[in-house]
Structure formats: C-alpha cells, structure tokens
Amino acid sequence: MIEKDRDLAEFIALRRDLHAHPELGFEEERTSALVAQRLRNWGVEVHTGIAGTGVVGVIRGQHPGTRSIGLRADMDALPLQEENQFAHRSQHAGRMHACGHDGHTTMLLAAAWYLSQHRDFAGTVHLIFQPAEEMGKAGARKMIEDGLFERFPCDAVFALHNFALSKVGAFALNPGALMASSNTFRITLRGQGTHASIPHTGVDPVAATIDLAQQLQTLVARQIDSQERALLAVTQIQGSDAPNVIPDTAWVGGTVRTFSLQALDRLEAALRRQAEHTALAHGCTAEVQFTRASPPLMNHAAESAFAAQVMRSIVGDADVDAQFPGVLAAEDFAHMLRVRPGCYAFIGNGAGDHRLPGHGDGPCLIHNRSYDFNDAILPLGATYFVRLAQQWLNQPESSV
C-alpha cells in the first residue's frame, strides 16, 4: 500500500533511522516515542506504557461492526556489535538491529498510515508494537499480563517476520507448529575441591560434568519419537578457574527446543533424572535450573488459511508456501497465540544482495553482525497487514 516513490523513501528513511538507534528489550524509549508520535500525527488513537515501553494504536473503521483484529510488530534490538559500516549502521556500541525488528516496526507503521486514511472497513484494528521479544524477556507475555487483550480485544492476532527464504518477498507459513519452544537449563554439580595433583582426596565435579554433558547429548534420541523434531544442545561447560585446581562445583548449560509441550515435559524429566543419577555415580549432588522461556508457536488452522489467501492475492500462488516446515528458532508471539487465535508467518528477506556498500563480511542472516533488513519488502509487508485487516474485518459477522 506504499504506492508512491516519495512515500516509500520516507518509510525507508524511517526504517534506517530505527536501525541506527537500536534499543534493547524494555529500554525502547526512543523507539516507543517515535512510534507513538507517528501514529498521533496520522490521527490514530494511541496508548503507551503497556508492559513498560509497549504501544498500541487503535484505528476504528467507518462502518459499524464488532469485530477486531490485532497486528503485532516487535521493536527491540540485540546485544551485538554491528560490523556494517554503511551510513545507517548502529550508533550505539554493543547494540544492533540484527533481527529486522526495525523493518517489522516500519511495515506496521506503514500499514497504520494507510489504514488511518482509508477506514473503509467495519470494526477495529489494534496495532500492537511490542517490546522485548529477544533474549527470553517475553515482552508478549508481559503485555498480556498487563491487560493487553482486556483493554484491546482481538478476535485474532497476526504477525510477520523476515526470514532467509529463497526469494525476496515470498511468504511462508503453516497451520500448526511453525517455531519451537525455547528453554534453557543449567545443572550445577557439587563435589569437594582439592589440588589437581591429589584427586583422590576430593570429589571431582568436573569429571561428573563432562560425563553428564555426553549423556545429555543423547537424550533426544532416547526419549523422543524419531518422527518428531526436538533438540537438546549443550553449549556451556564451566569448571575451575585455575588449571591445577579441582573445584567444589562445576556446571553445564544449554538449550532445549521442541514443537510440543509433551516432548518438552518428557525431555525436562529425563534431564533431571540423568543429572541426579550421574551426580550420584560420581559421589556428587546436582542442582537443576530449567527455564521455560517461550512455548511452541502454534498457528491456528483457520487463521493460517485466511492469511495464506491474503498472501496469494498479493504475490500469487507460487510465492506462498503454506506448508513450510517448522524451524527450531523461537518467538514469543507464541504467548499471544496461546490466548488468541491467529497466525505468524515469514516474508523473504533475500540473501544479502540488497545490502549497501560497507556491509560486513558475514551472511545476511538474522542474529548476524552483518545483517540488514531488505527495504524492498517494506511495501509487501505493509500491504499484507492492510489487506489482512480489511478482509478479516469485512467478513460477514457469522463467519468470524
């Protein structure tokens, strides 16, 4: 719905301004203020301070109707040092829009701009600008706990995320588990420290930790049906700070990803048993910390079918993959989909050919220091949000 070059240039400039000023989760003060001001300039009703820095814009259609739809974009950046050197690179050391949330925010703002001027629909659009999606901070859950859906009722919620699909501007989704649950563990083994030259005088927690790490790597194969995808990765091991000391404690940590809560329950229980038994075998004790940060992201079938239909009206059948396999990354929009029906989808960002001179040597993948959002997909993402809202709200009342 960004049809004029002048308008597109304005939103590209906005996106690059956001990229240059990244803010971490629950610190999105500048971003939140910018979003709120743009919405107010377009005559949109604005509510701020939801879960701290969250913003909700409300656009009511000119026709009577009781339906409502939620469109969500995330605003936060990552604690990464950007390697790009082009003009809109991050101006803040150690912070970077490396996941495209600058683009997601801009796409939803562009949709808000259009919808605010073309209210030929019935019902209400709620524009949800969410803080703190990254790093397990669960901004979506905190917005819900802060009364998001009580204050701004939504019959359905939708979100869009850029992804390294094979074609720029293609769409991908599925009617079930699109993204995995995100969970972390840390297991501390306690023994009795001593000098490394006389190990028989202590109880070595490092040896127990190494043994446990190896056992944990085999849990998925032993506990989860081979037809179901799951992952347990050991990513951290810490023992002594000195080469000649056996410490009192050592620990191992990592991540667990599953596409179902049943598989997650099974893996957590198995992890706890393995920690206890391995510690006992070595004469140690075990303390397990297991944190469930985000549940599996489960799309709803009817809303996914509706979203795919809207996508096909924009880019055609060939560029919509409605049976995209789930990915083991996680997304806290899953919290919203647990309490409201809806659909989360991907839009192709390309392989990096769009990046300006001065980009880093790395690939244009999310969470990479050389990443940059592809401004060419801003009109597509905005158009998707606009048509989704219009067509969802203009359905006959009995069909929703």
GIRA-V356694 format. One record per residue. N is the residue number from 1. RES is the residue in three letters. PHI is phi in degrees with one decimal (999 if undefined). PSI is psi in radians with two decimals (NA if undefined). Layout:
# GIRA-V356694
n;res;phi;psi
N;RES;PHI;PSI
N;RES;PHI;PSI
This chain:
# GIRA-V356694
n;res;phi;psi
1;MET;999;0.08
2;ILE;-93.6;1.71
3;GLU;-99.8;-0.41
4;LYS;-103.3;2.49
5;ASP;-57.1;-0.64
6;ARG;-63.4;-0.76
7;ASP;-67.4;-0.73
8;LEU;-62.0;-0.74
9;ALA;-60.4;-0.64
10;GLU;-65.3;-0.74
11;PHE;-75.3;-0.53
12;ILE;-63.6;-0.76
13;ALA;-61.9;-0.68
14;LEU;-63.8;-0.79
15;ARG;-60.5;-0.75
16;ARG;-71.1;-0.53
17;ASP;-64.7;-0.76
18;LEU;-62.5;-0.69
19;HIS;-63.1;-0.66
20;ALA;-73.3;-0.28
21;HIS;-127.5;1.12
22;PRO;-72.3;2.56
23;GLU;-134.5;2.45
24;LEU;-78.4;2.98
25;GLY;-56.0;2.30
26;PHE;67.2;0.18
27;GLU;-117.6;0.29
28;GLU;-80.7;0.91
29;GLU;-66.3;-0.87
30;ARG;-65.6;-0.79
31;THR;-61.7;-0.81
32;SER;-59.8;-0.77
33;ALA;-65.6;-0.70
34;LEU;-63.9;-0.80
35;VAL;-59.3;-0.85
36;ALA;-61.6;-0.72
37;GLN;-67.6;-0.74
38;ARG;-60.5;-0.78
39;LEU;-61.1;-0.78
40;ARG;-62.8;-0.69
41;ASN;-59.2;-0.51
42;TRP;-94.5;0.13
43;GLY;80.5;0.39
44;VAL;-90.1;2.42
45;GLU;-68.6;2.25
46;VAL;-122.0;2.38
47;HIS;-126.8;2.24
48;THR;-118.7;3.01
49;GLY;78.8;0.24
50;ILE;-81.0;2.11
51;ALA;55.3;0.66
52;GLY;93.0;-1.40
53;THR;-111.8;0.16
54;GLY;-72.5;2.62
55;VAL;-130.0;2.44
56;VAL;-127.8;2.21
57;GLY;-103.3;2.49
58;VAL;-121.5;2.14
59;ILE;-121.3;2.09
60;ARG;-100.0;2.35
61;GLY;-70.7;2.84
62;GLN;-83.0;-0.14
63;HIS;-105.1;2.57
64;PRO;-67.1;2.50
65;GLY;176.5;2.68
66;THR;-104.2;-0.13
67;ARG;-72.6;2.74
68;SER;-148.0;2.64
69;ILE;-135.7;2.50
70;GLY;-109.4;2.27
71;LEU;-117.8;2.17
72;ARG;-118.0;2.44
73;ALA;-132.3;2.54
74;ASP;-96.1;2.64
75;MET;-117.8;-0.28
76;ASP;-85.2;2.85
77;ALA;-110.3;-3.09
78;LEU;-110.6;2.68
79;PRO;-81.0;1.17
80;LEU;-124.5;2.63
81;GLN;-91.2;2.03
82;GLU;-70.1;2.43
83;GLU;-100.3;-0.19
84;ASN;-68.1;2.62
85;GLN;-122.2;0.15
86;PHE;-70.1;3.02
87;ALA;-62.1;-0.56
88;HIS;-97.3;0.38
89;ARG;-61.3;2.83
90;SER;-58.1;2.35
91;GLN;-93.0;0.10
92;HIS;-125.7;2.04
93;ALA;-59.3;2.36
94;GLY;79.6;0.14
95;ARG;-134.1;2.43
96;MET;-156.1;2.46
97;HIS;-82.2;1.42
98;ALA;-100.6;0.14
99;CYS;-125.7;0.01
100;GLY;86.0;0.24
101;HIS;-67.2;-0.42
102;ASP;-61.7;-0.70
103;GLY;-71.5;-0.69
104;HIS;-62.3;-0.78
105;THR;-61.5;-0.73
106;THR;-67.1;-0.70
107;MET;-60.8;-0.74
108;LEU;-71.0;-0.61
109;LEU;-64.8;-0.71
110;ALA;-63.0;-0.70
111;ALA;-64.1;-0.71
112;ALA;-61.9;-0.74
113;TRP;-57.5;-0.81
114;TYR;-68.7;-0.84
115;LEU;-63.9;-0.55
116;SER;-66.7;-0.42
117;GLN;-99.2;-0.28
118;HIS;-129.8;1.48
119;ARG;-98.0;0.64
120;ASP;-83.7;1.01
121;PHE;-145.5;2.92
122;ALA;-105.5;2.48
123;GLY;96.5;-2.73
124;THR;-134.9;2.41
125;VAL;-105.8;2.21
126;HIS;-106.6;2.07
127;LEU;-96.4;1.92
128;ILE;-103.6;1.92
129;PHE;-102.5;1.84
130;GLN;-96.5;2.37
131;PRO;-84.9;2.85
132;ALA;56.3;0.92
133;GLU;-79.3;-0.58
134;GLU;-80.6;2.90
135;MET;60.7;0.48
136;GLY;69.3;0.32
137;LYS;-80.6;-0.23
138;ALA;56.0;0.89
139;GLY;-60.9;-0.57
140;ALA;-62.6;-0.80
141;ARG;-63.0;-0.69
142;LYS;-69.4;-0.60
143;MET;-64.4;-0.71
144;ILE;-63.4;-0.78
145;GLU;-64.1;-0.44
146;ASP;-86.7;0.19
147;GLY;90.3;0.39
148;LEU;-50.7;-0.96
149;PHE;-83.4;-0.27
150;GLU;-75.4;-0.72
151;ARG;-78.5;-0.58
152;PHE;-131.4;1.36
153;PRO;-58.2;2.40
154;CYS;-131.9;2.17
155;ASP;-70.0;-0.48
156;ALA;-157.1;2.71
157;VAL;-128.6;2.54
158;PHE;-138.4;2.60
159;ALA;-147.1;2.80
160;LEU;-138.3;2.41
161;HIS;-134.2;2.37
162;ASN;-68.1;2.62
163;PHE;-153.7;2.73
164;ALA;-80.9;1.10
165;LEU;-75.8;2.86
166;SER;-67.7;-0.42
167;LYS;-126.8;2.36
168;VAL;-62.2;2.25
169;GLY;84.1;-0.03
170;ALA;-72.3;2.76
171;PHE;-115.5;2.64
172;ALA;-146.4;2.46
173;LEU;-165.0;3.07
174;ASN;-151.3;2.88
175;PRO;-88.8;0.34
176;GLY;-142.7;-2.25
177;ALA;-78.1;1.84
178;LEU;-93.4;-0.54
179;MET;-137.8;2.76
180;ALA;-88.9;2.90
181;SER;-70.6;2.67
182;SER;-119.8;2.17
183;ASN;-144.0;2.56
184;THR;-124.7;2.66
185;PHE;-135.3;2.67
186;ARG;-144.4;2.14
187;ILE;-116.7;2.06
188;THR;-100.6;2.19
189;LEU;-104.9;2.26
190;ARG;-112.2;2.22
191;GLY;-127.4;-2.37
192;GLN;-140.5;2.03
193;GLY;-71.2;2.74
194;THR;-164.3;3.13
195;HIS;-73.0;2.47
196;ALA;-62.8;-0.37
197;SER;-80.1;-0.23
198;ILE;-131.2;1.08
199;PRO;-61.1;-0.39
200;HIS;-70.2;-0.21
201;THR;-91.4;-0.01
202;GLY;-132.6;-2.97
203;VAL;-124.5;1.97
204;ASP;-83.7;1.88
205;PRO;-78.4;-0.32
206;VAL;-68.4;-0.81
207;ALA;-60.2;-0.69
208;ALA;-65.8;-0.67
209;THR;-66.3;-0.74
210;ILE;-61.9;-0.78
211;ASP;-60.6;-0.79
212;LEU;-63.8;-0.74
213;ALA;-58.0;-0.73
214;GLN;-66.1;-0.68
215;GLN;-67.6;-0.68
216;LEU;-63.1;-0.59
217;GLN;-65.4;-0.26
218;THR;-103.7;0.00
219;LEU;-64.4;-0.71
220;VAL;-59.7;-0.80
221;ALA;-63.8;-0.55
222;ARG;-87.6;-0.37
223;GLN;-112.1;-0.43
224;ILE;-114.1;2.35
225;ASP;-52.4;2.38
226;SER;-64.1;-0.31
227;GLN;-84.6;-0.10
228;GLU;-110.8;2.36
229;ARG;-86.5;2.34
230;ALA;-156.2;2.85
231;LEU;-146.0;2.38
232;LEU;-130.0;2.04
233;ALA;-121.0;2.20
234;VAL;-83.1;2.10
235;THR;-122.5;-0.13
236;GLN;-142.0;2.36
237;ILE;-139.9;2.29
238;GLN;-135.5;2.22
239;GLY;-120.8;-2.21
240;SER;-77.7;2.72
241;ASP;-87.4;-0.12
242;ALA;-126.6;2.54
243;PRO;-72.6;-0.30
244;ASN;-112.5;0.40
245;VAL;-126.5;2.22
246;ILE;-88.5;2.07
247;PRO;-80.8;2.95
248;ASP;-71.6;-0.58
249;THR;-135.0;2.71
250;ALA;-145.0;2.80
251;TRP;-145.0;2.75
252;VAL;-131.7;2.47
253;GLY;-141.9;2.94
254;GLY;174.6;-2.79
255;THR;-129.5;2.64
256;VAL;-126.6;2.28
257;ARG;-128.0;2.32
258;THR;-143.3;2.78
259;PHE;-100.6;0.07
260;SER;-146.2;2.65
261;LEU;-70.9;-0.49
262;GLN;-63.8;-0.78
263;ALA;-65.5;-0.64
264;LEU;-65.3;-0.79
265;ASP;-57.8;-0.75
266;ARG;-65.3;-0.75
267;LEU;-69.7;-0.70
268;GLU;-62.8;-0.76
269;ALA;-62.8;-0.73
270;ALA;-66.9;-0.67
271;LEU;-62.6;-0.75
272;ARG;-65.3;-0.72
273;ARG;-63.6;-0.78
274;GLN;-64.0;-0.69
275;ALA;-63.4;-0.79
276;GLU;-62.8;-0.80
277;HIS;-71.2;-0.68
278;THR;-66.9;-0.73
279;ALA;-60.8;-0.78
280;LEU;-60.9;-0.70
281;ALA;-63.3;-0.48
282;HIS;-99.8;0.05
283;GLY;77.7;0.35
284;CYS;-108.5;3.09
285;THR;-119.2;2.73
286;ALA;-123.6;2.45
287;GLU;-122.5;2.10
288;VAL;-108.2;2.22
289;GLN;-113.5;2.08
290;PHE;-126.9;2.05
291;THR;-114.8;2.15
292;ARG;-94.4;1.80
293;ALA;-84.2;-0.74
294;SER;-148.5;2.37
295;PRO;-75.9;3.00
296;PRO;-59.6;2.50
297;LEU;-87.9;1.90
298;MET;-110.5;1.86
299;ASN;-68.9;2.71
300;HIS;-99.5;2.41
301;ALA;-59.9;-0.87
302;ALA;-64.9;-0.75
303;GLU;-69.1;-0.60
304;SER;-66.7;-0.74
305;ALA;-62.5;-0.69
306;PHE;-65.6;-0.78
307;ALA;-61.5;-0.74
308;ALA;-62.4;-0.66
309;GLN;-63.7;-0.73
310;VAL;-64.2;-0.77
311;MET;-59.0;-0.76
312;ARG;-62.9;-0.57
313;SER;-68.9;-0.30
314;ILE;-97.0;-0.81
315;VAL;-118.5;-0.09
316;GLY;92.3;2.86
317;ASP;-62.0;-0.70
318;ALA;-65.2;-0.43
319;ASP;-103.4;0.34
320;VAL;-124.6;1.98
321;ASP;-99.0;1.79
322;ALA;-91.1;0.07
323;GLN;-128.6;0.73
324;PHE;-66.6;2.29
325;PRO;-66.5;2.55
326;GLY;-62.9;2.67
327;VAL;-114.2;2.64
328;LEU;-82.8;0.05
329;ALA;-71.5;2.94
330;ALA;-127.3;2.84
331;GLU;-155.6;2.25
332;ASP;-79.4;0.00
333;PHE;-58.6;-0.32
334;ALA;-54.5;-0.59
335;HIS;-63.6;-0.70
336;MET;-67.7;-0.66
337;LEU;-72.5;-0.23
338;ARG;-78.7;-0.39
339;VAL;-115.4;-0.20
340;ARG;-140.3;2.52
341;PRO;-68.2;2.71
342;GLY;168.6;-2.92
343;CYS;-150.7;2.40
344;TYR;-112.7;2.45
345;ALA;-144.5;2.88
346;PHE;-108.6;2.63
347;ILE;-128.4;2.36
348;GLY;-68.2;2.21
349;ASN;-97.2;-0.22
350;GLY;90.1;3.12
351;ALA;-96.6;0.01
352;GLY;115.3;-0.01
353;ASP;-64.4;-0.35
354;HIS;-77.1;-0.26
355;ARG;-65.8;2.50
356;LEU;-73.9;2.78
357;PRO;-54.6;2.45
358;GLY;101.6;0.06
359;HIS;-73.3;2.80
360;GLY;-68.9;3.01
361;ASP;-78.7;-0.26
362;GLY;-76.7;3.00
363;PRO;-73.1;2.82
364;CYS;-89.7;1.10
365;LEU;-110.5;2.59
366;ILE;-59.8;2.59
367;HIS;65.5;0.50
368;ASN;-117.2;2.51
369;ARG;-69.2;-0.20
370;SER;-107.2;0.16
371;TYR;-71.5;2.63
372;ASP;-152.0;2.49
373;PHE;-66.6;2.55
374;ASN;-90.7;1.90
375;ASP;-64.9;-0.30
376;ALA;-65.9;-0.37
377;ILE;-94.9;0.01
378;LEU;-57.0;-0.83
379;PRO;-63.9;-0.64
380;LEU;-66.0;-0.82
381;GLY;-63.4;-0.72
382;ALA;-65.3;-0.72
383;THR;-63.1;-0.71
384;TYR;-59.4;-0.84
385;PHE;-61.7;-0.74
386;VAL;-64.0;-0.89
387;ARG;-66.7;-0.61
388;LEU;-60.0;-0.84
389;ALA;-63.1;-0.84
390;GLN;-60.8;-0.84
391;GLN;-73.8;-0.61
392;TRP;-65.4;-0.79
393;LEU;-75.1;-0.46
394;ASN;-90.6;0.13
395;GLN;-66.1;2.70
396;PRO;-58.1;2.50
397;GLU;-53.3;-0.67
398;SER;-71.2;-0.27
399;SER;-90.9;-0.13
400;VAL;-103.7;NA
